Amino acid sequence: MCLIQLEVGERAIIDSIHVNGALKERLSSLGLLRNESISIQHFGWFKSTVQVMTNSSLIALRKEEAACIEVHKVA
């Protein structure tokens, strides 16, 4: 499932990130890496943006960026 499909408060583990180039470097520098824990904190209007927490970093992503991140839920 992709990150945008999670609900607020749900936790997941990143399986893969389907982007290349500068965007991949930017996301990895923010701490969005494979096998990293992530949770949804807040959605913007119409899910146009999503705020996520990974480790101790709070990150805002565009809907298109979040849709490129595959995750699986954890309990």
CHARMM-style PDB file with segment names, atoms N, HN, CA, C and O in Angstrom:
ATOM      1  N   MET     1       0.844  -1.179   0.000  1.00  0.00      PROA
ATOM      2  CA  MET     1       0.000   0.000   0.000  1.00  0.00      PROA
ATOM      3  C   MET     1       0.884   1.235   0.000  1.00  0.00      PROA
ATOM      4  O   MET     1       2.029   1.187   0.450  1.00  0.00      PROA
ATOM      5  N   CYS     2       0.367   2.315  -0.492  1.00  0.00      PROA
ATOM      6  HN  CYS     2      -0.563   2.354  -0.858  1.00  0.00      PROA
ATOM      7  CA  CYS     2       1.168   3.541  -0.501  1.00  0.00      PROA
ATOM      8  C   CYS     2       0.868   4.370   0.757  1.00  0.00      PROA
ATOM      9  O   CYS     2      -0.179   4.217   1.386  1.00  0.00      PROA
ATOM     10  N   LEU     3       1.785   5.221   1.091  1.00  0.00      PROA
ATOM     11  HN  LEU     3       2.635   5.345   0.580  1.00  0.00      PROA
ATOM     12  CA  LEU     3       1.727   6.014   2.322  1.00  0.00      PROA
ATOM     13  C   LEU     3       0.437   6.823   2.439  1.00  0.00      PROA
ATOM     14  O   LEU     3      -0.109   6.960   3.534  1.00  0.00      PROA
ATOM     15  N   ILE     4      -0.044   7.348   1.342  1.00  0.00      PROA
ATOM     16  HN  ILE     4       0.400   7.237   0.453  1.00  0.00      PROA
ATOM     17  CA  ILE     4      -1.237   8.209   1.354  1.00  0.00      PROA
ATOM     18  C   ILE     4      -2.500   7.440   1.768  1.00  0.00      PROA
ATOM     19  O   ILE     4      -3.507   8.056   2.116  1.00  0.00      PROA
ATOM     20  N   GLN     5      -2.458   6.102   1.733  1.00  0.00      PROA
ATOM     21  HN  GLN     5      -1.640   5.602   1.450  1.00  0.00      PROA
ATOM     22  CA  GLN     5      -3.612   5.283   2.085  1.00  0.00      PROA
ATOM     23  C   GLN     5      -3.745   5.044   3.581  1.00  0.00      PROA
ATOM     24  O   GLN     5      -4.780   4.553   4.032  1.00  0.00      PROA
ATOM     25  N   LEU     6      -2.725   5.377   4.357  1.00  0.00      PROA
ATOM     26  HN  LEU     6      -1.885   5.776   3.990  1.00  0.00      PROA
ATOM     27  CA  LEU     6      -2.806   5.228   5.805  1.00  0.00      PROA
ATOM     28  C   LEU     6      -3.726   6.280   6.398  1.00  0.00      PROA
ATOM     29  O   LEU     6      -3.969   7.321   5.788  1.00  0.00      PROA
ATOM     30  N   GLU     7      -4.235   6.004   7.589  1.00  0.00      PROA
ATOM     31  HN  GLU     7      -4.037   5.159   8.085  1.00  0.00      PROA
ATOM     32  CA  GLU     7      -5.049   6.960   8.333  1.00  0.00      PROA
ATOM     33  C   GLU     7      -4.171   7.683   9.344  1.00  0.00      PROA
ATOM     34  O   GLU     7      -3.076   7.221   9.665  1.00  0.00      PROA
ATOM     35  N   VAL     8      -4.647   8.810   9.841  1.00  0.00      PROA
ATOM     36  HN  VAL     8      -5.536   9.186   9.580  1.00  0.00      PROA
ATOM     37  CA  VAL     8      -3.915   9.578  10.851  1.00  0.00      PROA
ATOM     38  C   VAL     8      -3.686   8.692  12.078  1.00  0.00      PROA
ATOM     39  O   VAL     8      -4.615   8.056  12.576  1.00  0.00      PROA
ATOM     40  N   GLY     9      -2.449   8.657  12.555  1.00  0.00      PROA
ATOM     41  HN  GLY     9      -1.694   9.173  12.151  1.00  0.00      PROA
ATOM     42  CA  GLY     9      -2.089   7.881  13.730  1.00  0.00      PROA
ATOM     43  C   GLY     9      -1.581   6.484  13.436  1.00  0.00      PROA
ATOM     44  O   GLY     9      -0.976   5.856  14.305  1.00  0.00      PROA
ATOM     45  N   GLU    10      -1.813   5.980  12.227  1.00  0.00      PROA
ATOM     46  HN  GLU    10      -2.304   6.491  11.521  1.00  0.00      PROA
ATOM     47  CA  GLU    10      -1.332   4.639  11.892  1.00  0.00      PROA
ATOM     48  C   GLU    10       0.171   4.645  11.676  1.00  0.00      PROA
ATOM     49  O   GLU    10       0.735   5.601  11.144  1.00  0.00      PROA
ATOM     50  N   ARG    11       0.815   3.549  12.101  1.00  0.00      PROA
ATOM     51  HN  ARG    11       0.357   2.772  12.533  1.00  0.00      PROA
ATOM     52  CA  ARG    11       2.253   3.400  11.927  1.00  0.00      PROA
ATOM     53  C   ARG    11       2.522   2.377  10.845  1.00  0.00      PROA
ATOM     54  O   ARG    11       1.744   1.446  10.636  1.00  0.00      PROA
ATOM     55  N   ALA    12       3.647   2.566  10.157  1.00  0.00      PROA
ATOM     56  HN  ALA    12       4.279   3.322  10.327  1.00  0.00      PROA
ATOM     57  CA  ALA    12       4.020   1.658   9.080  1.00  0.00      PROA
ATOM     58  C   ALA    12       5.538   1.623   8.942  1.00  0.00      PROA
ATOM     59  O   ALA    12       6.254   2.425   9.543  1.00  0.00      PROA
ATOM     60  N   ILE    13       6.008   0.681   8.142  1.00  0.00      PROA
ATOM     61  HN  ILE    13       5.426   0.030   7.654  1.00  0.00      PROA
ATOM     62  CA  ILE    13       7.418   0.562   7.796  1.00  0.00      PROA
ATOM     63  C   ILE    13       7.547   0.805   6.297  1.00  0.00      PROA
ATOM     64  O   ILE    13       6.759   0.278   5.511  1.00  0.00      PROA
ATOM     65  N   ILE    14       8.528   1.593   5.903  1.00  0.00      PROA
ATOM     66  HN  ILE    14       9.167   2.021   6.541  1.00  0.00      PROA
ATOM     67  CA  ILE    14       8.735   1.893   4.485  1.00  0.00      PROA
ATOM     68  C   ILE    14       9.330   0.676   3.792  1.00  0.00      PROA
ATOM     69  O   ILE    14      10.371   0.167   4.209  1.00  0.00      PROA
ATOM     70  N   ASP    15       8.666   0.204   2.723  1.00  0.00      PROA
ATOM     71  HN  ASP    15       7.821   0.617   2.384  1.00  0.00      PROA
ATOM     72  CA  ASP    15       9.155  -0.927   1.927  1.00  0.00      PROA
ATOM     73  C   ASP    15      10.031  -0.447   0.782  1.00  0.00      PROA
ATOM     74  O   ASP    15      11.107  -0.996   0.544  1.00  0.00      PROA
ATOM     75  N   SER    16       9.570   0.577   0.072  1.00  0.00      PROA
ATOM     76  HN  SER    16       8.696   1.023   0.265  1.00  0.00      PROA
ATOM     77  CA  SER    16      10.349   1.114  -1.047  1.00  0.00      PROA
ATOM     78  C   SER    16       9.870   2.518  -1.381  1.00  0.00      PROA
ATOM     79  O   SER    16       8.754   2.919  -1.050  1.00  0.00      PROA
ATOM     80  N   ILE    17      10.750   3.247  -2.047  1.00  0.00      PROA
ATOM     81  HN  ILE    17      11.657   2.922  -2.316  1.00  0.00      PROA
ATOM     82  CA  ILE    17      10.445   4.607  -2.487  1.00  0.00      PROA
ATOM     83  C   ILE    17      10.697   4.657  -3.985  1.00  0.00      PROA
ATOM     84  O   ILE    17      11.828   4.475  -4.433  1.00  0.00      PROA
ATOM     85  N   HSD    18       9.643   4.903  -4.762  1.00  0.00      PROA
ATOM     86  HN  HSD    18       8.723   5.051  -4.398  1.00  0.00      PROA
ATOM     87  CA  HSD    18       9.703   4.845  -6.223  1.00  0.00      PROA
ATOM     88  C   HSD    18       9.923   6.225  -6.841  1.00  0.00      PROA
ATOM     89  O   HSD    18       9.058   6.744  -7.547  1.00  0.00      PROA
ATOM     90  N   VAL    19      11.079   6.808  -6.571  1.00  0.00      PROA
ATOM     91  HN  VAL    19      11.782   6.387  -5.997  1.00  0.00      PROA
ATOM     92  CA  VAL    19      11.473   8.084  -7.181  1.00  0.00      PROA
ATOM     93  C   VAL    19      12.957   8.004  -7.526  1.00  0.00      PROA
ATOM     94  O   VAL    19      13.667   7.121  -7.044  1.00  0.00      PROA
ATOM     95  N   ASN    20      13.414   8.916  -8.350  1.00  0.00      PROA
ATOM     96  HN  ASN    20      12.837   9.633  -8.742  1.00  0.00      PROA
ATOM     97  CA  ASN    20      14.818   8.947  -8.757  1.00  0.00      PROA
ATOM     98  C   ASN    20      15.382  10.352  -8.608  1.00  0.00      PROA
ATOM     99  O   ASN    20      14.648  11.312  -8.372  1.00  0.00      PROA
ATOM    100  N   GLY    21      16.683  10.451  -8.748  1.00  0.00      PROA
ATOM    101  HN  GLY    21      17.279   9.671  -8.940  1.00  0.00      PROA
ATOM    102  CA  GLY    21      17.354  11.744  -8.829  1.00  0.00      PROA
ATOM    103  C   GLY    21      17.304  12.565  -7.571  1.00  0.00      PROA
ATOM    104  O   GLY    21      17.442  12.054  -6.460  1.00  0.00      PROA
ATOM    105  N   ALA    22      17.102  13.863  -7.769  1.00  0.00      PROA
ATOM    106  HN  ALA    22      16.990  14.278  -8.672  1.00  0.00      PROA
ATOM    107  CA  ALA    22      17.156  14.825  -6.673  1.00  0.00      PROA
ATOM    108  C   ALA    22      16.087  14.564  -5.614  1.00  0.00      PROA
ATOM    109  O   ALA    22      16.335  14.746  -4.422  1.00  0.00      PROA
ATOM    110  N   LEU    23      14.906  14.140  -6.043  1.00  0.00      PROA
ATOM    111  HN  LEU    23      14.704  13.992  -7.011  1.00  0.00      PROA
ATOM    112  CA  LEU    23      13.839  13.879  -5.076  1.00  0.00      PROA
ATOM    113  C   LEU    23      14.221  12.720  -4.160  1.00  0.00      PROA
ATOM    114  O   LEU    23      13.975  12.787  -2.956  1.00  0.00      PROA
ATOM    115  N   LYS    24      14.807  11.676  -4.696  1.00  0.00      PROA
ATOM    116  HN  LYS    24      15.007  11.622  -5.675  1.00  0.00      PROA
ATOM    117  CA  LYS    24      15.236  10.541  -3.876  1.00  0.00      PROA
ATOM    118  C   LYS    24      16.283  10.986  -2.859  1.00  0.00      PROA
ATOM    119  O   LYS    24      16.238  10.575  -1.699  1.00  0.00      PROA
ATOM    120  N   GLU    25      17.218  11.820  -3.288  1.00  0.00      PROA
ATOM    121  HN  GLU    25      17.254  12.154  -4.230  1.00  0.00      PROA
ATOM    122  CA  GLU    25      18.237  12.338  -2.371  1.00  0.00      PROA
ATOM    123  C   GLU    25      17.621  13.201  -1.278  1.00  0.00      PROA
ATOM    124  O   GLU    25      18.011  13.112  -0.114  1.00  0.00      PROA
ATOM    125  N   ARG    26      16.657  14.038  -1.658  1.00  0.00      PROA
ATOM    126  HN  ARG    26      16.340  14.110  -2.603  1.00  0.00      PROA
ATOM    127  CA  ARG    26      15.998  14.910  -0.681  1.00  0.00      PROA
ATOM    128  C   ARG    26      15.250  14.090   0.363  1.00  0.00      PROA
ATOM    129  O   ARG    26      15.353  14.353   1.561  1.00  0.00      PROA
ATOM    130  N   LEU    27      14.495  13.092  -0.099  1.00  0.00      PROA
ATOM    131  HN  LEU    27      14.411  12.878  -1.072  1.00  0.00      PROA
ATOM    132  CA  LEU    27      13.734  12.270   0.840  1.00  0.00      PROA
ATOM    133  C   LEU    27      14.652  11.481   1.769  1.00  0.00      PROA
ATOM    134  O   LEU    27      14.373  11.367   2.963  1.00  0.00      PROA
ATOM    135  N   SER    28      15.734  10.941   1.238  1.00  0.00      PROA
ATOM    136  HN  SER    28      15.960  11.033   0.268  1.00  0.00      PROA
ATOM    137  CA  SER    28      16.655  10.190   2.097  1.00  0.00      PROA
ATOM    138  C   SER    28      17.367  11.110   3.090  1.00  0.00      PROA
ATOM    139  O   SER    28      17.643  10.703   4.219  1.00  0.00      PROA
ATOM    140  N   SER    29      17.664  12.332   2.687  1.00  0.00      PROA
ATOM    141  HN  SER    29      17.440  12.663   1.770  1.00  0.00      PROA
ATOM    142  CA  SER    29      18.296  13.270   3.620  1.00  0.00      PROA
ATOM    143  C   SER    29      17.345  13.685   4.742  1.00  0.00      PROA
ATOM    144  O   SER    29      17.787  14.091   5.816  1.00  0.00      PROA
ATOM    145  N   LEU    30      16.039  13.582   4.489  1.00  0.00      PROA
ATOM    146  HN  LEU    30      15.680  13.252   3.616  1.00  0.00      PROA
ATOM    147  CA  LEU    30      15.042  13.886   5.518  1.00  0.00      PROA
ATOM    148  C   LEU    30      14.775  12.692   6.434  1.00  0.00      PROA
ATOM    149  O   LEU    30      14.040  12.813   7.414  1.00  0.00      PROA
ATOM    150  N   GLY    31      15.369  11.542   6.118  1.00  0.00      PROA
ATOM    151  HN  GLY    31      15.967  11.443   5.322  1.00  0.00      PROA
ATOM    152  CA  GLY    31      15.200  10.365   6.957  1.00  0.00      PROA
ATOM    153  C   GLY    31      14.194   9.366   6.436  1.00  0.00      PROA
ATOM    154  O   GLY    31      13.868   8.405   7.133  1.00  0.00      PROA
ATOM    155  N   LEU    32      13.692   9.563   5.233  1.00  0.00      PROA
ATOM    156  HN  LEU    32      13.957  10.344   4.666  1.00  0.00      PROA
ATOM    157  CA  LEU    32      12.752   8.619   4.640  1.00  0.00      PROA
ATOM    158  C   LEU    32      13.546   7.557   3.885  1.00  0.00      PROA
ATOM    159  O   LEU    32      13.895   7.728   2.717  1.00  0.00      PROA
ATOM    160  N   LEU    33      13.818   6.461   4.581  1.00  0.00      PROA
ATOM    161  HN  LEU    33      13.534   6.322   5.530  1.00  0.00      PROA
ATOM    162  CA  LEU    33      14.638   5.388   4.051  1.00  0.00      PROA
ATOM    163  C   LEU    33      13.895   4.064   4.171  1.00  0.00      PROA
ATOM    164  O   LEU    33      12.959   3.931   4.959  1.00  0.00      PROA
ATOM    165  N   ARG    34      14.327   3.088   3.379  1.00  0.00      PROA
ATOM    166  HN  ARG    34      15.088   3.196   2.739  1.00  0.00      PROA
ATOM    167  CA  ARG    34      13.739   1.752   3.426  1.00  0.00      PROA
ATOM    168  C   ARG    34      13.902   1.171   4.837  1.00  0.00      PROA
ATOM    169  O   ARG    34      14.932   1.368   5.481  1.00  0.00      PROA
ATOM    170  N   ASN    35      12.878   0.458   5.304  1.00  0.00      PROA
ATOM    171  HN  ASN    35      12.041   0.298   4.780  1.00  0.00      PROA
ATOM    172  CA  ASN    35      12.812  -0.177   6.632  1.00  0.00      PROA
ATOM    173  C   ASN    35      12.723   0.815   7.785  1.00  0.00      PROA
ATOM    174  O   ASN    35      12.897   0.430   8.941  1.00  0.00      PROA
ATOM    175  N   GLU    36      12.458   2.070   7.493  1.00  0.00      PROA
ATOM    176  HN  GLU    36      12.317   2.382   6.554  1.00  0.00      PROA
ATOM    177  CA  GLU    36      12.305   3.098   8.529  1.00  0.00      PROA
ATOM    178  C   GLU    36      10.843   3.144   8.980  1.00  0.00      PROA
ATOM    179  O   GLU    36       9.938   2.975   8.164  1.00  0.00      PROA
ATOM    180  N   SER    37      10.613   3.370  10.260  1.00  0.00      PROA
ATOM    181  HN  SER    37      11.348   3.507  10.923  1.00  0.00      PROA
ATOM    182  CA  SER    37       9.270   3.509  10.806  1.00  0.00      PROA
ATOM    183  C   SER    37       8.725   4.895  10.463  1.00  0.00      PROA
ATOM    184  O   SER    37       9.455   5.886  10.484  1.00  0.00      PROA
ATOM    185  N   ILE    38       7.426   4.948  10.145  1.00  0.00      PROA
ATOM    186  HN  ILE    38       6.832   4.143  10.128  1.00  0.00      PROA
ATOM    187  CA  ILE    38       6.800   6.218   9.757  1.00  0.00      PROA
ATOM    188  C   ILE    38       5.355   6.216  10.239  1.00  0.00      PROA
ATOM    189  O   ILE    38       4.719   5.163  10.288  1.00  0.00      PROA
ATOM    190  N   SER    39       4.836   7.379  10.593  1.00  0.00      PROA
ATOM    191  HN  SER    39       5.353   8.234  10.553  1.00  0.00      PROA
ATOM    192  CA  SER    39       3.425   7.474  10.978  1.00  0.00      PROA
ATOM    193  C   SER    39       2.833   8.767  10.426  1.00  0.00      PROA
ATOM    194  O   SER    39       3.528   9.770  10.261  1.00  0.00      PROA
ATOM    195  N   ILE    40       1.542   8.718  10.149  1.00  0.00      PROA
ATOM    196  HN  ILE    40       0.978   7.904  10.283  1.00  0.00      PROA
ATOM    197  CA  ILE    40       0.814   9.878   9.632  1.00  0.00      PROA
ATOM    198  C   ILE    40       0.387  10.746  10.807  1.00  0.00      PROA
ATOM    199  O   ILE    40      -0.209  10.248  11.761  1.00  0.00      PROA
ATOM    200  N   GLN    41       0.688  12.036  10.746  1.00  0.00      PROA
ATOM    201  HN  GLN    41       1.172  12.441   9.971  1.00  0.00      PROA
ATOM    202  CA  GLN    41       0.308  12.961  11.801  1.00  0.00      PROA
ATOM    203  C   GLN    41      -0.882  13.830  11.419  1.00  0.00      PROA
ATOM    204  O   GLN    41      -1.738  14.128  12.251  1.00  0.00      PROA
ATOM    205  N   HSD    42      -0.929  14.239  10.140  1.00  0.00      PROA
ATOM    206  HN  HSD    42      -0.233  13.998   9.464  1.00  0.00      PROA
ATOM    207  CA  HSD    42      -1.976  15.167   9.712  1.00  0.00      PROA
ATOM    208  C   HSD    42      -2.069  15.176   8.187  1.00  0.00      PROA
ATOM    209  O   HSD    42      -1.066  15.014   7.491  1.00  0.00      PROA
ATOM    210  N   PHE    43      -3.284  15.367   7.680  1.00  0.00      PROA
ATOM    211  HN  PHE    43      -4.098  15.499   8.245  1.00  0.00      PROA
ATOM    212  CA  PHE    43      -3.499  15.571   6.242  1.00  0.00      PROA
ATOM    213  C   PHE    43      -3.940  17.007   6.002  1.00  0.00      PROA
ATOM    214  O   PHE    43      -4.664  17.583   6.815  1.00  0.00      PROA
ATOM    215  N   GLY    44      -3.504  17.587   4.883  1.00  0.00      PROA
ATOM    216  HN  GLY    44      -2.916  17.119   4.223  1.00  0.00      PROA
ATOM    217  CA  GLY    44      -3.998  18.887   4.460  1.00  0.00      PROA
ATOM    218  C   GLY    44      -5.354  18.728   3.795  1.00  0.00      PROA
ATOM    219  O   GLY    44      -5.880  17.618   3.715  1.00  0.00      PROA
ATOM    220  N   TRP    45      -5.912  19.804   3.327  1.00  0.00      PROA
ATOM    221  HN  TRP    45      -5.484  20.705   3.391  1.00  0.00      PROA
ATOM    222  CA  TRP    45      -7.203  19.758   2.642  1.00  0.00      PROA
ATOM    223  C   TRP    45      -7.129  18.826   1.450  1.00  0.00      PROA
ATOM    224  O   TRP    45      -6.174  18.873   0.674  1.00  0.00      PROA
ATOM    225  N   PHE    46      -8.140  17.978   1.304  1.00  0.00      PROA
ATOM    226  HN  PHE    46      -8.915  17.941   1.934  1.00  0.00      PROA
ATOM    227  CA  PHE    46      -8.245  17.035   0.186  1.00  0.00      PROA
ATOM    228  C   PHE    46      -7.016  16.141   0.063  1.00  0.00      PROA
ATOM    229  O   PHE    46      -6.704  15.662  -1.027  1.00  0.00      PROA
ATOM    230  N   LYS    47      -6.322  15.913   1.166  1.00  0.00      PROA
ATOM    231  HN  LYS    47      -6.575  16.302   2.051  1.00  0.00      PROA
ATOM    232  CA  LYS    47      -5.093  15.110   1.207  1.00  0.00      PROA
ATOM    233  C   LYS    47      -4.042  15.631   0.227  1.00  0.00      PROA
ATOM    234  O   LYS    47      -3.250  14.856  -0.309  1.00  0.00      PROA
ATOM    235  N   SER    48      -4.037  16.936  -0.003  1.00  0.00      PROA
ATOM    236  HN  SER    48      -4.681  17.565   0.433  1.00  0.00      PROA
ATOM    237  CA  SER    48      -3.052  17.520  -0.920  1.00  0.00      PROA
ATOM    238  C   SER    48      -1.645  17.510  -0.318  1.00  0.00      PROA
ATOM    239  O   SER    48      -0.654  17.505  -1.048  1.00  0.00      PROA
ATOM    240  N   THR    49      -1.565  17.508   0.996  1.00  0.00      PROA
ATOM    241  HN  THR    49      -2.371  17.512   1.589  1.00  0.00      PROA
ATOM    242  CA  THR    49      -0.286  17.362   1.698  1.00  0.00      PROA
ATOM    243  C   THR    49      -0.480  16.385   2.849  1.00  0.00      PROA
ATOM    244  O   THR    49      -1.597  16.177   3.324  1.00  0.00      PROA
ATOM    245  N   VAL    50       0.611  15.798   3.283  1.00  0.00      PROA
ATOM    246  HN  VAL    50       1.518  15.967   2.897  1.00  0.00      PROA
ATOM    247  CA  VAL    50       0.568  14.866   4.404  1.00  0.00      PROA
ATOM    248  C   VAL    50       1.762  15.148   5.307  1.00  0.00      PROA
ATOM    249  O   VAL    50       2.889  15.312   4.840  1.00  0.00      PROA
ATOM    250  N   GLN    51       1.495  15.199   6.598  1.00  0.00      PROA
ATOM    251  HN  GLN    51       0.579  15.065   6.977  1.00  0.00      PROA
ATOM    252  CA  GLN    51       2.556  15.422   7.570  1.00  0.00      PROA
ATOM    253  C   GLN    51       2.873  14.079   8.218  1.00  0.00      PROA
ATOM    254  O   GLN    51       1.984  13.419   8.754  1.00  0.00      PROA
ATOM    255  N   VAL    52       4.141  13.677   8.169  1.00  0.00      PROA
ATOM    256  HN  VAL    52       4.864  14.214   7.734  1.00  0.00      PROA
ATOM    257  CA  VAL    52       4.554  12.377   8.697  1.00  0.00      PROA
ATOM    258  C   VAL    52       5.639  12.548   9.750  1.00  0.00      PROA
ATOM    259  O   VAL    52       6.368  13.540   9.770  1.00  0.00      PROA
ATOM    260  N   MET    53       5.722  11.553  10.625  1.00  0.00      PROA
ATOM    261  HN  MET    53       5.129  10.747  10.609  1.00  0.00      PROA
ATOM    262  CA  MET    53       6.757  11.526  11.648  1.00  0.00      PROA
ATOM    263  C   MET    53       7.611  10.293  11.407  1.00  0.00      PROA
ATOM    264  O   MET    53       7.095   9.179  11.313  1.00  0.00      PROA
ATOM    265  N   THR    54       8.919  10.495  11.307  1.00  0.00      PROA
ATOM    266  HN  THR    54       9.338  11.400  11.383  1.00  0.00      PROA
ATOM    267  CA  THR    54       9.863   9.390  11.207  1.00  0.00      PROA
ATOM    268  C   THR    54      10.955   9.654  12.222  1.00  0.00      PROA
ATOM    269  O   THR    54      11.559  10.727  12.236  1.00  0.00      PROA
ATOM    270  N   ASN    55      11.209   8.665  13.077  1.00  0.00      PROA
ATOM    271  HN  ASN    55      10.719   7.794  13.066  1.00  0.00      PROA
ATOM    272  CA  ASN    55      12.111   8.851  14.212  1.00  0.00      PROA
ATOM    273  C   ASN    55      11.666  10.082  14.986  1.00  0.00      PROA
ATOM    274  O   ASN    55      10.606  10.047  15.610  1.00  0.00      PROA
ATOM    275  N   SER    56      12.424  11.162  14.972  1.00  0.00      PROA
ATOM    276  HN  SER    56      13.285  11.191  14.465  1.00  0.00      PROA
ATOM    277  CA  SER    56      12.011  12.371  15.687  1.00  0.00      PROA
ATOM    278  C   SER    56      11.815  13.538  14.729  1.00  0.00      PROA
ATOM    279  O   SER    56      11.751  14.689  15.161  1.00  0.00      PROA
ATOM    280  N   SER    57      11.720  13.253  13.431  1.00  0.00      PROA
ATOM    281  HN  SER    57      11.773  12.318  13.080  1.00  0.00      PROA
ATOM    282  CA  SER    57      11.550  14.310  12.434  1.00  0.00      PROA
ATOM    283  C   SER    57      10.108  14.398  11.970  1.00  0.00      PROA
ATOM    284  O   SER    57       9.482  13.383  11.665  1.00  0.00      PROA
ATOM    285  N   LEU    58       9.587  15.606  11.917  1.00  0.00      PROA
ATOM    286  HN  LEU    58      10.096  16.431  12.164  1.00  0.00      PROA
ATOM    287  CA  LEU    58       8.250  15.875  11.394  1.00  0.00      PROA
ATOM    288  C   LEU    58       8.429  16.446   9.994  1.00  0.00      PROA
ATOM    289  O   LEU    58       9.073  17.482   9.825  1.00  0.00      PROA
ATOM    290  N   ILE    59       7.861  15.777   8.982  1.00  0.00      PROA
ATOM    291  HN  ILE    59       7.338  14.936   9.119  1.00  0.00      PROA
ATOM    292  CA  ILE    59       8.101  16.123   7.586  1.00  0.00      PROA
ATOM    293  C   ILE    59       6.772  16.307   6.867  1.00  0.00      PROA
ATOM    294  O   ILE    59       5.839  15.530   7.071  1.00  0.00      PROA
ATOM    295  N   ALA    60       6.684  17.335   6.026  1.00  0.00      PROA
ATOM    296  HN  ALA    60       7.441  17.966   5.860  1.00  0.00      PROA
ATOM    297  CA  ALA    60       5.504  17.545   5.188  1.00  0.00      PROA
ATOM    298  C   ALA    60       5.833  17.120   3.762  1.00  0.00      PROA
ATOM    299  O   ALA    60       6.860  17.510   3.206  1.00  0.00      PROA
ATOM    300  N   LEU    61       4.945  16.314   3.180  1.00  0.00      PROA
ATOM    301  HN  LEU    61       4.112  15.997   3.633  1.00  0.00      PROA
ATOM    302  CA  LEU    61       5.128  15.832   1.817  1.00  0.00      PROA
ATOM    303  C   LEU    61       3.930  16.218   0.959  1.00  0.00      PROA
ATOM    304  O   LEU    61       2.812  16.339   1.459  1.00  0.00      PROA
ATOM    305  N   ARG    62       4.168  16.406  -0.320  1.00  0.00      PROA
ATOM    306  HN  ARG    62       5.077  16.307  -0.726  1.00  0.00      PROA
ATOM    307  CA  ARG    62       3.072  16.603  -1.260  1.00  0.00      PROA
ATOM    308  C   ARG    62       2.407  15.250  -1.504  1.00  0.00      PROA
ATOM    309  O   ARG    62       3.022  14.202  -1.309  1.00  0.00      PROA
ATOM    310  N   LYS    63       1.157  15.283  -1.929  1.00  0.00      PROA
ATOM    311  HN  LYS    63       0.657  16.135  -2.087  1.00  0.00      PROA
ATOM    312  CA  LYS    63       0.403  14.071  -2.207  1.00  0.00      PROA
ATOM    313  C   LYS    63       1.143  13.182  -3.207  1.00  0.00      PROA
ATOM    314  O   LYS    63       1.191  11.964  -3.035  1.00  0.00      PROA
ATOM    315  N   GLU    64       1.716  13.783  -4.245  1.00  0.00      PROA
ATOM    316  HN  GLU    64       1.677  14.773  -4.384  1.00  0.00      PROA
ATOM    317  CA  GLU    64       2.414  13.029  -5.284  1.00  0.00      PROA
ATOM    318  C   GLU    64       3.659  12.329  -4.730  1.00  0.00      PROA
ATOM    319  O   GLU    64       3.984  11.218  -5.147  1.00  0.00      PROA
ATOM    320  N   GLU    65       4.349  12.974  -3.797  1.00  0.00      PROA
ATOM    321  HN  GLU    65       4.085  13.876  -3.457  1.00  0.00      PROA
ATOM    322  CA  GLU    65       5.527  12.370  -3.176  1.00  0.00      PROA
ATOM    323  C   GLU    65       5.120  11.213  -2.274  1.00  0.00      PROA
ATOM    324  O   GLU    65       5.744  10.152  -2.304  1.00  0.00      PROA
ATOM    325  N   ALA    66       4.086  11.410  -1.477  1.00  0.00      PROA
ATOM    326  HN  ALA    66       3.580  12.272  -1.453  1.00  0.00      PROA
ATOM    327  CA  ALA    66       3.616  10.370  -0.564  1.00  0.00      PROA
ATOM    328  C   ALA    66       3.098   9.150  -1.321  1.00  0.00      PROA
ATOM    329  O   ALA    66       3.221   8.026  -0.835  1.00  0.00      PROA
ATOM    330  N   ALA    67       2.528   9.356  -2.492  1.00  0.00      PROA
ATOM    331  HN  ALA    67       2.429  10.270  -2.887  1.00  0.00      PROA
ATOM    332  CA  ALA    67       2.009   8.245  -3.291  1.00  0.00      PROA
ATOM    333  C   ALA    67       3.131   7.363  -3.843  1.00  0.00      PROA
ATOM    334  O   ALA    67       2.862   6.236  -4.259  1.00  0.00      PROA
ATOM    335  N   CYS    68       4.362   7.834  -3.860  1.00  0.00      PROA
ATOM    336  HN  CYS    68       4.580   8.750  -3.522  1.00  0.00      PROA
ATOM    337  CA  CYS    68       5.507   7.070  -4.363  1.00  0.00      PROA
ATOM    338  C   CYS    68       6.174   6.225  -3.288  1.00  0.00      PROA
ATOM    339  O   CYS    68       7.125   5.498  -3.574  1.00  0.00      PROA
ATOM    340  N   ILE    69       5.686   6.312  -2.054  1.00  0.00      PROA
ATOM    341  HN  ILE    69       4.913   6.903  -1.822  1.00  0.00      PROA
ATOM    342  CA  ILE    69       6.299   5.591  -0.945  1.00  0.00      PROA
ATOM    343  C   ILE    69       5.425   4.401  -0.579  1.00  0.00      PROA
ATOM    344  O   ILE    69       4.288   4.577  -0.141  1.00  0.00      PROA
ATOM    345  N   GLU    70       5.947   3.188  -0.754  1.00  0.00      PROA
ATOM    346  HN  GLU    70       6.870   3.045  -1.109  1.00  0.00      PROA
ATOM    347  CA  GLU    70       5.230   1.958  -0.403  1.00  0.00      PROA
ATOM    348  C   GLU    70       5.556   1.586   1.024  1.00  0.00      PROA
ATOM    349  O   GLU    70       6.713   1.622   1.444  1.00  0.00      PROA
ATOM    350  N   VAL    71       4.501   1.221   1.779  1.00  0.00      PROA
ATOM    351  HN  VAL    71       3.561   1.193   1.437  1.00  0.00      PROA
ATOM    352  CA  VAL    71       4.650   0.873   3.186  1.00  0.00      PROA
ATOM    353  C   VAL    71       3.824  -0.366   3.523  1.00  0.00      PROA
ATOM    354  O   VAL    71       2.978  -0.793   2.737  1.00  0.00      PROA
ATOM    355  N   HSD    72       4.081  -0.935   4.695  1.00  0.00      PROA
ATOM    356  HN  HSD    72       4.769  -0.589   5.333  1.00  0.00      PROA
ATOM    357  CA  HSD    72       3.183  -1.935   5.261  1.00  0.00      PROA
ATOM    358  C   HSD    72       2.926  -1.556   6.721  1.00  0.00      PROA
ATOM    359  O   HSD    72       3.829  -1.103   7.424  1.00  0.00      PROA
ATOM    360  N   LYS    73       1.679  -1.748   7.164  1.00  0.00      PROA
ATOM    361  HN  LYS    73       0.945  -2.116   6.593  1.00  0.00      PROA
ATOM    362  CA  LYS    73       1.269  -1.356   8.505  1.00  0.00      PROA
ATOM    363  C   LYS    73       1.917  -2.239   9.549  1.00  0.00      PROA
ATOM    364  O   LYS    73       2.196  -3.416   9.316  1.00  0.00      PROA
ATOM    365  N   VAL    74       2.152  -1.635  10.720  1.00  0.00      PROA
ATOM    366  HN  VAL    74       1.925  -0.680  10.909  1.00  0.00      PROA
ATOM    367  CA  VAL    74       2.604  -2.376  11.895  1.00  0.00      PROA
ATOM    368  C   VAL    74       1.637  -2.103  13.034  1.00  0.00      PROA
ATOM    369  O   VAL    74       0.958  -1.077  13.053  1.00  0.00      PROA
ATOM    370  N   ALA    75       1.582  -3.022  13.976  1.00  0.00      PROA
ATOM    371  HN  ALA    75       2.134  -3.856  13.960  1.00  0.00      PROA
ATOM    372  CA  ALA    75       0.641  -2.884  15.094  1.00  0.00      PROA
ATOM    373  C   ALA    75       1.097  -1.860  16.096  1.00  0.00      PROA
ATOM    374  OT1 ALA    75       0.416  -1.627  17.094  1.00  0.00      PROA
TER     375      ALA     75
END
